[in-house]
């Protein structure tokens, strides 16, 4: 039985066809039958018999349109269901994290910044209550006057009217001034980033890069004495997961063994870890590698004290260069042949720094976002500064120093937690030059948990402020040009180490929520969305495969601003946490595969020395030992980050207030930024823990 036609829809459909095709039918009236032009809703045509095929075709078109609409509604419903399920999952996970007896608070509730944020949260909740009352009473669009409010509307109206007067006359002007100052800093920092990007493009366009004057291994007539003496240092502390791969990677360097010495500088306070590292060193000694194990009885000065102690050995005077690798770094066998040649004929060259590459950059969202940041740091900042001004901050590892430059610059000092930046600044003030090799990469590991990443960032941002306080006068008194002094003070320290975390936190976590409750102070949309979006696109250019993560990157960078701001303030004013050194936790993701590779590459070395492999040298036992060391590690626990959680509720509260004012772009930014803080505060980013 055929379905009854929808006459109302059919009439509308015919009118639309007539309007859209009228010109076409007029031009081809001699070719087109008039039965296709005038159709009655009942399926009849005056004076002419109706064509059943036309009615059938039009009926099918209407049904097709209906099915398309139903399909669209089904897709929308599925999307809403997916969003709601994700939100419910987030709520359930948050509730489980908060209620879990194993949950530990990762930051102290007594910290100064947390107390300020907590007071701020209480204030914005109270203000939101006022605004909700005003909205439902109609005062939101026409505020009550204080005189009439006292007589007609009651005490609440009087309080709200007084609040409006205070807001307009006393609170909004200073907030607008602070907003304008942060916007100016934001523009200056954006210009600096654009200049760096343009410099990087110029380097790529002109193909500018350092050139080595010698190439070791290419000349058949060269002797072993032509190779300079190189000292390799591996500072480590309780590195149970990665000590094997780092020692193995260094020991198989393609460099004459008699011209190379490896120092394993172990600061471990765990006896079993010390024994494992000693056994590993002894194994490579049996294979003919010149490697020694050093352990300090008095561990002072953290990594700087460890390196300083190693450089005080008498035999160091026999070596010309020192290469430094942290415990999770795995240099390629030709690392020394790719870096040492750049020192030949350049007596004023102090440092050759190589780029980092990451074995776990695709492990989770946290490592992907870190890869974006560090790719910009090396590809743009380090490369541009190295090419145009021959200076940049030493990254603390994967670099080669001229030992004479270290000694003339004062050696390693224990006064800050960024000993690498400290020695770089002092060497620069002494007139030494640096080279950055962007095409030489050294594999390493990124922190996979937010806890480890947060502690790393705290050290990286508090240390520069400690150093700035200590070396500011030395920079002014130095004999370098005023251009280099200005670069050190205004660009290297103030703009990139102080201003950047200050305006990021103040502008997007404090001022933006406040402007929702004090609308007289305005924060333009281009500051909230457009300029940050453009800067994010520029920052992600060195890692083009990460473009799908551009929005999470923007939100996460603003989320990390609270940690960076807190660290910057701690270092600037010498709070206790600024001198805290916590070794970044490594997981040794590539340990098993690298160990097999190192075993294969070390076979020729075993045969050339004529040594036989003992039972303790078997690869199976090494793998078993590594697995055992991993299993005996501490169990990871869930964590709650109070500052991030408090800021999440502040931003979400402000988003509700912006919704009342119909501020679209501000609402979306506050909403998603608040969710980002919530995810990080509940430790839902990075490696999944129990």
Secondary structure, 3 states (H helix, E strand, C coil): CCCCCCHHHHHHHHHHHHHHHHHHHHHCCCCCCHHHCCCCCCCCECCECCCHHHHHHHHHHHHHHHHHHHHHHHHHHHHHHHHHHHHHHHHHHHHHHHHCCCCEECCCCCCHHHHHHHHHHHHHHHHHHHHHHHHHHCCCCCCCCHHHHHHHHCHHHHHHHHHHHHHHHHHHHHHHHHHHHHHHHHHHHHHHHHHHHHHHHHHHHHCCCCCCCCCCCCCCCCCHHHCCCEEEEEEECCCCCCHHHHHHHHHCCCCCHHHEEEEEEECCCCHHHHHHHHHHHHHHHHCCCCEEEEECCCCCCHHHHHHHHHHCCHHHHHCCEEEECCCCCECCCCHHHHHHHHHCCCCCEEEEEEEEEECCCCCCHHHHHHHHHHHHHHHHHHHHHHHHCCCCCCCCCCEEEEHHHHHHCCCCCCCCCCHHHHHHHHHHHCCCEEEEEEEEEEEECCCCEHHHHHHHHHHHHHHHHHHHHHHHHHHHHCCCCHHHHHHHHHHHHHHHHHHHHHHHHHHHHHHHHHHHHCCCCCCCHHHHHHHHHHHHHHHHHHHHHHHHHHHHHHHHHHHHHHHHHHHHHHHHCCCHHHHCCCCCCCCCCCHHHHHHHHHHHCHHHHHHHCCCCCHHHCHHHHHHHHHHHHHCCCCCCCEECHHHHHHHHHHHHHHHHHHHCCCHHHHHHHHHHHHHHHHHHCCCCECCCC
